[in-house]
Amino acid sequence: MFMKLYFFSSHLHVFQLIKDLFTETKVKSFVVDFEKGICQGLRAAFGILQIHGCVFHFGQTFRRKFHQLGLEGNNFQSTPLRCDRVYQEHDSMYKLLRNVFALPILPSDDIPPSFTKRVDLEVVNMLSFLRYVEGNNIHNDKWTVDSWSDYGISIRTKIDVEWWHNRLNRRTRKGNLPFYLLITLLYKEARETGSVVRLSQDKTTSKETTKGQGRLIKLWEKYGNRQIRPNTLLRCCARLYGPCYT
């Protein structure tokens, strides 16, 4: 199934075809990218259900924008390389970014006020980036805050799909395959679908991931029992979750 254009109509057509393949669907929720049209397409095809934005790609959009904007101000050069350096220097901008990346771990009702407080406290150098976050994530009719809040659930990504894409890329060994070669490859891949699905279902979680998830659950329990406030929850989550630069 090939999509040339990523519009609502294209997504809806694909989702309807997938739905028609099954006599009965019991979908509870979706984890998806932040692509235009995908949210509307899912709801049009499957009805009103829970749609969660992929946490990994949520952070990736911020990182790409941070690179694109650079840092503006008297003490910083507007260069993409400078962004990674600032992130690693553990200064106030580093702390701000960690807080922004951790926003999806908060309850949806607490995200806007927590973000607003961060904006009020931070320096002018980050205003362009913060305006982007506000316009594209805090006040967005298509991707509302509750659709990318993962409070109370395991941190989910669509990394299994990315893994499958990488698997195909490795098997092709080159890009831009002729159409008939691509069809042959996909046919062979389809015959191995059962094994691939079992591998995905049976894979284990690393000790680091399990440990981090346990800490996160404890923080959520404290928040649910009103032992900590939203800003404290955000600050603690920012220490657990955030992009790592090497």
Backbone as CSV, one residue per row, in Angstrom:
resi,resn,N_x,N_y,N_z,CA_x,CA_y,CA_z,C_x,C_y,C_z
1,MET,0.851,-1.184,0.000,0.000,0.000,0.000,0.890,1.238,0.000
2,PHE,0.757,2.080,-1.031,1.645,3.222,-1.186,0.853,4.521,-1.056
3,MET,1.424,5.472,-0.340,0.802,6.777,-0.169,1.706,7.842,-0.768
4,LYS,1.237,8.478,-1.833,2.027,9.532,-2.464,1.847,10.860,-1.737
5,LEU,0.633,11.080,-1.205,0.327,12.344,-0.537,-0.217,12.049,0.857
6,TYR,0.295,12.781,1.843,-0.104,12.546,3.224,-1.214,13.513,3.631
7,PHE,-2.343,13.466,2.902,-3.491,14.288,3.214,-4.529,13.448,3.960
8,PHE,-5.545,14.134,4.482,-6.617,13.449,5.201,-7.265,12.375,4.341
9,SER,-7.577,12.708,3.085,-8.242,11.751,2.200,-7.382,10.519,1.953
10,SER,-6.067,10.710,1.842,-5.160,9.577,1.627,-5.142,8.666,2.850
11,HIS,-5.013,9.269,4.042,-5.024,8.478,5.268,-6.346,7.739,5.432
12,LEU,-7.454,8.425,5.188,-8.768,7.810,5.349,-8.922,6.612,4.423
13,HIS,-8.472,6.751,3.174,-8.567,5.655,2.204,-7.784,4.440,2.688
14,VAL,-6.569,4.658,3.176,-5.730,3.557,3.660,-6.362,2.892,4.880
15,PHE,-6.836,3.698,5.832,-7.428,3.137,7.048,-8.698,2.344,6.744
16,GLN,-9.481,2.812,5.770,-10.692,2.085,5.388,-10.342,0.739,4.771
17,LEU,-9.288,0.707,3.946,-8.853,-0.555,3.347,-8.389,-1.538,4.416
18,ILE,-7.628,-1.028,5.394,-7.167,-1.888,6.488,-8.357,-2.413,7.290
19,LYS,-9.305,-1.551,7.571,-10.487,-1.942,8.340,-11.290,-3.004,7.606
20,ASP,-11.378,-2.888,6.279,-12.154,-3.841,5.482,-11.516,-5.228,5.441
21,LEU,-10.237,-5.322,5.796,-9.559,-6.620,5.803,-10.017,-7.505,6.958
22,PHE,-10.642,-6.896,7.971,-11.053,-7.641,9.159,-12.574,-7.654,9.267
23,THR,-13.112,-8.809,9.658,-14.559,-8.904,9.838,-15.016,-8.166,11.090
24,GLU,-14.117,-8.083,12.071,-14.444,-7.393,13.318,-13.193,-6.717,13.865
25,THR,-13.306,-5.485,14.280,-12.171,-4.752,14.847,-12.483,-4.359,16.285
26,LYS,-11.505,-4.553,17.158,-11.647,-4.185,18.568,-10.478,-3.288,18.967
27,VAL,-10.330,-2.210,18.253,-9.228,-1.286,18.505,-9.562,-0.416,19.710
28,LYS,-8.630,-0.349,20.658,-8.819,0.491,21.840,-8.118,1.837,21.700
29,SER,-6.927,1.821,21.112,-6.170,3.067,20.984,-5.119,2.918,19.896
30,PHE,-4.581,4.053,19.456,-3.519,4.094,18.462,-2.348,4.903,19.002
31,VAL,-1.138,4.514,18.629,0.061,5.313,18.868,0.605,5.682,17.502
32,VAL,0.659,6.975,17.197,0.966,7.401,15.832,1.929,8.582,15.827
33,ASP,2.425,8.885,14.619,3.242,10.078,14.414,2.366,11.321,14.461
34,PHE,3.033,12.473,14.497,2.317,13.751,14.476,2.236,14.262,13.042
35,GLU,1.611,13.477,12.158,1.477,13.858,10.759,0.105,14.474,10.520
36,LYS,0.080,15.427,9.589,-1.174,16.093,9.266,-2.151,15.087,8.646
37,GLY,-3.355,15.089,9.102,-4.391,14.255,8.515,-4.552,12.890,9.145
38,ILE,-3.522,12.406,9.850,-3.597,11.040,10.366,-4.616,10.912,11.494
39,CYS,-4.692,11.916,12.349,-5.633,11.875,13.468,-7.074,11.912,12.962
40,GLN,-7.359,12.823,12.021,-8.708,12.912,11.464,-9.072,11.653,10.696
41,GLY,-8.086,11.088,9.978,-8.337,9.872,9.215,-8.690,8.691,10.098
42,LEU,-7.985,8.550,11.216,-8.259,7.461,12.150,-9.654,7.586,12.750
43,ARG,-10.008,8.796,13.155,-11.312,8.992,13.788,-12.445,8.796,12.777
44,ALA,-12.211,9.214,11.536,-13.240,9.036,10.513,-13.442,7.560,10.179
45,ALA,-12.369,6.780,10.217,-12.449,5.364,9.853,-12.891,4.478,11.010
46,PHE,-12.390,4.768,12.210,-12.632,3.881,13.346,-13.544,4.477,14.413
47,GLY,-13.959,5.725,14.237,-14.814,6.349,15.229,-14.005,7.044,16.312
48,ILE,-14.684,7.482,17.350,-14.034,8.188,18.449,-13.317,7.178,19.342
49,LEU,-12.015,7.278,19.399,-11.221,6.409,20.261,-9.978,7.161,20.713
50,GLN,-9.190,6.502,21.567,-7.993,7.143,22.097,-6.876,7.116,21.070
51,ILE,-6.320,8.286,20.799,-5.182,8.394,19.891,-4.060,9.097,20.639
52,HIS,-2.932,8.425,20.765,-1.784,8.985,21.469,-0.662,9.266,20.482
53,GLY,-0.104,10.463,20.569,1.072,10.766,19.771,2.276,10.023,20.309
54,CYS,3.137,9.566,19.423,4.338,8.832,19.817,5.272,9.754,20.607
55,VAL,5.642,9.344,21.822,6.471,10.179,22.689,7.836,10.442,22.057
56,PHE,8.401,9.423,21.427,9.711,9.577,20.795,9.661,10.648,19.713
57,HIS,8.650,10.591,18.846,8.551,11.570,17.768,8.130,12.941,18.282
58,PHE,7.440,12.967,19.410,7.127,14.244,20.055,8.421,14.984,20.376
59,GLY,9.369,14.280,20.988,10.666,14.881,21.295,11.472,15.203,20.057
60,GLN,11.351,14.351,19.021,12.110,14.579,17.793,11.678,15.861,17.089
61,THR,10.381,16.168,17.120,9.917,17.408,16.494,10.511,18.624,17.192
62,PHE,10.632,18.546,18.516,11.242,19.645,19.262,12.719,19.774,18.923
63,ARG,13.390,18.665,18.841,14.825,18.710,18.552,15.082,19.294,17.162
64,ARG,14.272,18.877,16.168,14.447,19.412,14.811,14.198,20.915,14.785
65,LYS,13.161,21.357,15.493,12.857,22.791,15.512,13.952,23.565,16.223
66,PHE,14.489,22.992,17.296,15.566,23.633,18.029,16.782,23.822,17.134
67,HIS,17.078,22.813,16.318,18.170,22.912,15.357,17.877,23.988,14.316
68,GLN,16.647,23.992,13.842,16.272,24.924,12.784,16.350,26.375,13.248
69,LEU,15.879,26.632,14.461,15.848,28.000,14.971,17.209,28.475,15.460
70,GLY,18.000,27.570,16.016,19.227,28.001,16.669,18.861,28.768,17.936
71,LEU,19.813,29.463,18.496,19.571,30.265,19.694,19.800,31.725,19.359
72,GLU,18.818,32.552,19.661,18.919,33.963,19.333,19.195,34.772,20.586
73,GLY,20.132,35.671,20.508,20.436,36.518,21.655,21.843,37.072,21.560
74,ASN,22.199,37.950,22.461,23.503,38.604,22.413,24.653,37.643,22.670
75,ASN,24.407,36.622,23.498,25.487,35.738,23.910,25.564,34.448,23.111
76,PHE,24.651,34.283,22.124,24.622,33.022,21.401,24.601,33.278,19.904
77,GLN,25.307,32.423,19.177,25.274,32.484,17.728,24.114,31.637,17.237
78,SER,23.481,32.079,16.159,22.342,31.342,15.624,22.834,30.219,14.724
79,THR,23.386,29.189,15.319,23.881,28.041,14.565,23.306,26.773,15.161
80,PRO,22.906,25.790,14.312,22.344,24.550,14.824,23.275,23.816,15.771
81,LEU,24.595,23.844,15.522,25.534,23.124,16.368,25.512,23.658,17.792
82,ARG,25.249,24.942,17.922,25.234,25.554,19.241,24.127,24.962,20.113
83,CYS,23.033,24.517,19.486,21.903,23.987,20.234,22.294,22.769,21.053
84,ASP,23.014,21.825,20.435,23.416,20.624,21.149,24.385,20.960,22.268
85,ARG,25.280,21.927,22.026,26.253,22.298,23.058,25.536,22.856,24.279
86,VAL,24.562,23.742,24.034,23.819,24.342,25.145,23.081,23.260,25.924
87,TYR,22.525,22.287,25.187,21.792,21.215,25.859,22.706,20.435,26.796
88,GLN,23.945,20.242,26.377,24.876,19.452,27.170,25.507,20.250,28.310
89,GLU,25.405,21.576,28.283,26.073,22.391,29.291,25.318,22.454,30.620
90,HIS,24.109,21.880,30.671,23.350,21.777,31.923,23.087,23.151,32.555
91,ASP,22.815,24.149,31.725,22.483,25.456,32.277,20.959,25.618,32.297
92,SER,20.483,26.854,32.423,19.047,27.084,32.532,18.299,26.643,31.277
93,MET,18.926,26.791,30.103,18.267,26.364,28.871,18.152,24.843,28.808
94,TYR,19.170,24.176,29.296,19.133,22.710,29.370,17.948,22.279,30.230
95,LYS,17.788,22.913,31.390,16.700,22.555,32.296,15.344,22.845,31.660
96,LEU,15.263,23.950,30.929,14.015,24.283,30.252,13.658,23.219,29.225
97,LEU,14.641,22.806,28.424,14.383,21.799,27.402,13.957,20.476,28.016
98,ARG,14.616,20.081,29.096,14.229,18.850,29.764,12.767,18.925,30.224
99,ASN,12.363,20.080,30.727,10.977,20.254,31.162,10.007,20.171,29.992
100,VAL,10.378,20.767,28.867,9.507,20.730,27.689,9.368,19.303,27.172
101,PHE,10.483,18.571,27.107,10.443,17.193,26.632,9.613,16.298,27.559
102,ALA,9.528,16.650,28.829,8.799,15.830,29.806,7.324,16.202,29.906
103,LEU,6.864,17.197,29.179,5.465,17.623,29.260,4.459,16.494,29.028
104,PRO,4.694,15.560,28.077,3.695,14.503,27.854,3.450,13.605,29.058
105,ILE,4.339,13.616,30.050,4.188,12.732,31.203,3.242,13.328,32.241
106,LEU,2.889,14.596,32.087,1.959,15.249,33.015,0.516,14.966,32.625
107,PRO,-0.436,15.114,33.568,-1.856,15.069,33.212,-2.168,16.198,32.231
108,SER,-3.057,15.957,31.302,-3.332,16.932,30.246,-3.789,18.277,30.801
109,ASP,-4.556,18.272,31.898,-5.041,19.534,32.472,-3.916,20.375,33.071
110,ASP,-2.828,19.723,33.468,-1.722,20.440,34.107,-0.659,20.906,33.117
111,ILE,-0.730,20.435,31.877,0.313,20.780,30.904,0.312,22.265,30.539
112,PRO,-0.834,22.863,30.123,-0.810,24.289,29.756,-0.315,25.209,30.867
113,PRO,-0.835,25.107,32.120,-0.324,26.010,33.161,1.142,25.772,33.496
114,SER,1.596,24.517,33.450,3.007,24.233,33.726,3.895,24.826,32.648
115,PHE,3.445,24.735,31.401,4.213,25.324,30.300,4.254,26.835,30.421
116,THR,3.105,27.456,30.726,3.039,28.911,30.861,3.984,29.405,31.946
117,LYS,4.058,28.684,33.035,4.958,29.081,34.126,6.405,28.998,33.680
118,ARG,6.740,27.975,32.888,8.109,27.838,32.373,8.449,29.022,31.473
119,VAL,7.499,29.421,30.629,7.729,30.544,29.711,7.970,31.825,30.485
120,ASP,7.188,32.042,31.527,7.318,33.274,32.312,8.663,33.359,33.031
121,LEU,9.248,32.209,33.335,10.487,32.198,34.108,11.737,32.236,33.243
122,GLU,11.611,31.927,31.954,12.807,31.723,31.139,13.250,32.983,30.411
123,VAL,14.440,32.877,29.811,15.088,34.019,29.187,14.604,34.219,27.761
124,VAL,14.925,35.385,27.218,14.449,35.769,25.893,15.023,34.878,24.801
125,ASN,16.202,34.296,25.013,16.866,33.507,23.982,16.003,32.364,23.453
126,MET,15.089,31.876,24.269,14.302,30.715,23.897,12.900,31.059,23.410
127,LEU,12.585,32.333,23.240,11.215,32.722,22.927,10.713,32.134,21.614
128,SER,11.555,32.105,20.584,11.132,31.559,19.294,10.745,30.094,19.423
129,PHE,11.564,29.350,20.149,11.278,27.933,20.346,10.009,27.738,21.173
130,LEU,9.848,28.531,22.229,8.682,28.395,23.101,7.396,28.786,22.382
131,ARG,7.479,29.790,21.506,6.299,30.168,20.712,5.894,29.023,19.784
132,TYR,6.899,28.331,19.243,6.616,27.178,18.386,5.886,26.092,19.173
133,VAL,6.368,25.784,20.366,5.737,24.762,21.208,4.309,25.172,21.556
134,GLU,4.137,26.437,21.894,2.812,26.923,22.282,1.826,26.822,21.127
135,GLY,2.255,27.232,19.924,1.356,27.231,18.778,1.070,25.853,18.218
136,ASN,2.062,24.962,18.276,1.919,23.652,17.649,1.496,22.542,18.601
137,ASN,1.625,22.763,19.896,1.319,21.691,20.842,0.349,22.098,21.944
138,ILE,0.536,23.276,22.515,-0.339,23.695,23.614,-1.696,24.144,23.082
139,HIS,-1.699,24.893,21.988,-2.951,25.381,21.388,-3.049,24.854,19.956
140,ASN,-3.473,23.616,19.819,-3.578,22.974,18.513,-4.885,22.190,18.465
141,ASP,-5.767,22.569,17.529,-7.076,21.925,17.450,-6.994,20.492,16.925
142,LYS,-5.992,20.214,16.081,-5.882,18.878,15.487,-5.211,17.896,16.438
143,TRP,-4.161,18.363,17.117,-3.474,17.523,18.110,-3.636,18.190,19.470
144,THR,-4.762,17.895,20.122,-5.040,18.506,21.414,-4.091,17.954,22.475
145,VAL,-4.008,18.657,23.589,-3.076,18.271,24.646,-3.351,16.857,25.150
146,ASP,-4.628,16.492,25.283,-4.934,15.160,25.814,-4.521,14.039,24.872
147,SER,-4.293,14.349,23.582,-3.879,13.313,22.633,-2.393,13.001,22.724
148,TRP,-1.603,13.890,23.319,-0.177,13.575,23.479,0.249,13.511,24.948
149,SER,-0.729,13.533,25.848,-0.427,13.312,27.261,-0.450,11.812,27.549
150,ASP,0.641,11.294,28.093,0.736,9.868,28.422,0.749,9.646,29.929
151,TYR,0.089,10.518,30.645,0.030,10.393,32.108,-0.681,9.101,32.504
152,GLY,-0.043,8.330,33.373,-0.657,7.132,33.914,-0.550,5.890,33.062
153,ILE,0.092,5.974,31.894,0.247,4.794,31.044,1.722,4.605,30.730
154,SER,2.071,3.408,30.283,3.458,3.130,29.930,3.876,4.035,28.786
155,ILE,5.124,4.520,28.850,5.627,5.369,27.778,5.686,4.552,26.506
156,ARG,4.902,4.967,25.513,4.773,4.190,24.290,5.395,4.933,23.119
157,THR,5.946,4.145,22.202,6.425,4.681,20.933,5.946,3.752,19.838
158,LYS,6.125,4.147,18.601,5.836,3.266,17.476,7.139,2.700,16.927
159,ILE,8.074,2.380,17.856,9.400,1.955,17.446,9.373,0.612,16.721
160,ASP,8.341,-0.236,16.965,8.236,-1.503,16.249,8.067,-1.268,14.752
161,VAL,7.288,-0.250,14.405,7.103,0.080,12.995,8.403,0.593,12.398
162,GLU,9.106,1.448,13.155,10.389,1.954,12.682,11.374,0.804,12.483
163,TRP,11.345,-0.164,13.404,12.226,-1.329,13.288,11.937,-2.105,12.015
164,TRP,10.649,-2.266,11.685,10.274,-2.983,10.469,10.747,-2.225,9.232
165,HIS,10.614,-0.907,9.246,11.111,-0.101,8.125,12.619,-0.268,7.961
166,ASN,13.339,-0.230,9.069,14.795,-0.414,9.016,15.156,-1.805,8.515
167,ARG,14.368,-2.782,8.889,14.587,-4.155,8.420,14.476,-4.212,6.902
168,LEU,13.446,-3.568,6.351,13.285,-3.532,4.895,14.446,-2.812,4.229
169,ASN,14.866,-1.701,4.816,15.984,-0.942,4.245,17.255,-1.772,4.204
170,ARG,17.489,-2.545,5.264,18.682,-3.397,5.283,18.613,-4.476,4.212
171,ARG,17.425,-4.992,3.972,17.287,-6.065,2.989,17.416,-5.540,1.562
172,THR,17.027,-4.300,1.337,17.146,-3.747,-0.015,18.582,-3.371,-0.349
173,ARG,19.340,-2.930,0.687,20.749,-2.537,0.549,20.929,-1.284,-0.301
174,LYS,19.856,-0.746,-0.827,19.935,0.495,-1.585,18.534,1.088,-1.669
175,GLY,18.469,2.365,-1.954,17.177,3.016,-2.060,16.655,3.047,-3.478
176,ASN,15.425,3.514,-3.641,14.800,3.689,-4.954,14.789,2.399,-5.773
177,LEU,14.258,1.321,-5.174,14.149,0.052,-5.895,13.164,0.171,-7.051
178,PRO,13.434,-0.494,-8.166,12.427,-0.584,-9.227,11.159,-1.234,-8.683
179,PHE,10.031,-0.895,-9.257,8.745,-1.312,-8.706,8.629,-2.828,-8.588
180,TYR,9.045,-3.565,-9.616,8.875,-5.015,-9.585,9.764,-5.660,-8.517
181,LEU,10.944,-5.084,-8.251,11.805,-5.600,-7.183,11.200,-5.316,-5.812
182,LEU,10.577,-4.144,-5.686,9.928,-3.797,-4.423,8.763,-4.737,-4.137
183,ILE,7.972,-5.052,-5.160,6.847,-5.973,-4.991,7.339,-7.350,-4.560
184,THR,8.429,-7.814,-5.179,9.004,-9.115,-4.816,9.463,-9.122,-3.362
185,LEU,10.118,-8.030,-2.950,10.597,-7.929,-1.574,9.438,-7.940,-0.587
186,LEU,8.385,-7.168,-0.879,7.237,-7.103,0.019,6.503,-8.441,0.093
187,TYR,6.486,-9.173,-1.017,5.851,-10.496,-1.012,6.610,-11.450,-0.091
188,LYS,7.942,-11.425,-0.189,8.759,-12.271,0.685,8.585,-11.865,2.148
189,GLU,8.497,-10.560,2.375,8.324,-10.062,3.741,6.971,-10.488,4.305
190,ALA,5.944,-10.477,3.461,4.605,-10.858,3.907,4.557,-12.315,4.354
191,ARG,5.359,-13.167,3.727,5.386,-14.583,4.092,6.037,-14.804,5.460
192,GLU,6.806,-13.804,5.916,7.484,-13.913,7.204,6.802,-13.091,8.297
193,THR,5.620,-12.572,7.989,4.942,-11.672,8.926,4.710,-12.318,10.287
194,GLY,4.298,-13.580,10.300,4.031,-14.256,11.564,5.233,-14.281,12.482
195,SER,6.399,-14.588,11.919,7.626,-14.632,12.723,7.993,-13.251,13.233
196,VAL,7.834,-12.242,12.377,8.180,-10.870,12.763,7.287,-10.386,13.899
197,VAL,5.985,-10.693,13.824,5.047,-10.278,14.872,5.385,-10.959,16.192
198,ARG,5.718,-12.247,16.143,6.069,-12.960,17.379,7.323,-12.381,18.018
199,LEU,8.301,-12.036,17.189,9.519,-11.425,17.719,9.208,-10.110,18.415
200,SER,8.311,-9.327,17.809,7.939,-8.034,18.393,7.207,-8.221,19.713
201,GLN,6.328,-9.224,19.779,5.540,-9.454,20.994,6.378,-10.041,22.117
202,ASP,7.379,-10.859,21.768,8.158,-11.569,22.773,9.382,-10.818,23.251
203,LYS,9.685,-9.659,22.645,10.914,-8.965,23.008,10.846,-8.493,24.460
204,THR,11.974,-8.494,25.112,12.037,-8.111,26.520,12.346,-6.634,26.668
205,THR,12.009,-6.103,27.821,12.296,-4.711,28.130,13.609,-4.630,28.894
206,SER,14.445,-3.676,28.546,15.740,-3.550,29.204,15.555,-3.201,30.678
207,LYS,16.576,-3.515,31.486,16.518,-3.215,32.918,16.395,-1.717,33.150
208,GLU,17.091,-0.923,32.307,17.045,0.532,32.466,15.629,1.053,32.242
209,THR,14.959,0.519,31.192,13.601,0.959,30.893,12.640,0.568,32.011
210,THR,12.766,-0.664,32.498,11.901,-1.135,33.585,12.100,-0.306,34.847
211,LYS,13.355,-0.008,35.164,13.664,0.783,36.351,13.102,2.193,36.223
212,GLY,13.282,2.806,35.057,12.765,4.153,34.837,11.253,4.198,34.896
213,GLN,10.592,3.172,34.314,9.136,3.119,34.353,8.642,2.979,35.786
214,GLY,9.369,2.209,36.605,8.993,2.048,38.009,9.069,3.358,38.769
215,ARG,10.117,4.133,38.516,10.247,5.439,39.169,9.117,6.368,38.742
216,LEU,8.776,6.293,37.469,7.717,7.147,36.948,6.382,6.812,37.597
217,ILE,6.093,5.536,37.752,4.844,5.113,38.382,4.766,5.609,39.825
218,LYS,5.877,5.556,40.536,5.904,6.049,41.921,5.607,7.547,41.971
219,LEU,6.157,8.292,41.008,5.882,9.730,40.947,4.406,9.984,40.670
220,TRP,3.830,9.223,39.748,2.410,9.365,39.451,1.554,9.048,40.677
221,GLU,1.956,8.038,41.441,1.208,7.684,42.653,1.267,8.814,43.676
222,LYS,2.441,9.408,43.832,2.576,10.535,44.762,1.708,11.706,44.318
223,TYR,1.691,11.952,43.011,0.869,13.050,42.497,-0.614,12.738,42.708
224,GLY,-1.008,11.486,42.437,-2.403,11.098,42.626,-2.848,11.213,44.069
225,ASN,-1.917,11.009,44.992,-2.220,11.136,46.425,-2.006,12.557,46.938
226,ARG,-1.735,13.475,46.018,-1.536,14.896,46.333,-0.343,15.131,47.259
227,GLN,0.658,14.281,47.117,1.878,14.459,47.903,2.848,15.418,47.223
228,ILE,2.712,15.572,45.908,3.545,16.517,45.164,2.664,17.340,44.237
229,ARG,3.140,18.526,43.884,2.403,19.433,43.023,2.802,19.210,41.559
230,PRO,2.019,19.760,40.601,2.331,19.563,39.180,3.740,19.991,38.790
231,ASN,4.199,21.139,39.301,5.541,21.610,38.941,6.628,20.679,39.472
232,THR,6.389,20.106,40.653,7.345,19.136,41.201,7.351,17.868,40.363
233,LEU,6.176,17.428,39.929,6.079,16.249,39.069,6.830,16.476,37.763
234,LEU,6.651,17.654,37.165,7.344,17.963,35.915,8.848,17.975,36.114
235,ARG,9.300,18.602,37.174,10.736,18.687,37.437,11.345,17.294,37.646
236,CYS,10.643,16.439,38.372,11.151,15.083,38.622,11.115,14.240,37.349
237,CYS,10.047,14.392,36.566,9.949,13.639,35.311,11.016,14.076,34.323
238,ALA,11.367,15.359,34.362,12.394,15.874,33.453,13.747,15.230,33.717
239,ARG,13.968,14.787,34.950,15.228,14.107,35.275,15.237,12.674,34.752
240,LEU,14.031,12.097,34.604,13.932,10.713,34.152,13.860,10.594,32.644
241,TYR,13.183,11.558,32.021,12.900,11.434,30.597,13.403,12.647,29.840
242,GLY,14.099,12.384,28.745,14.603,13.463,27.902,15.597,12.906,26.915
243,PRO,15.841,13.609,25.818,16.781,13.124,24.810,18.202,13.131,25.330
244,CYS,18.975,12.168,24.901,20.383,12.080,25.291,21.257,12.367,24.083
245,TYR,22.240,13.222,24.250,23.184,13.549,23.194,24.520,12.907,23.522
246,THR,25.114,12.289,22.524,26.406,11.644,22.740,27.461,12.294,21.878
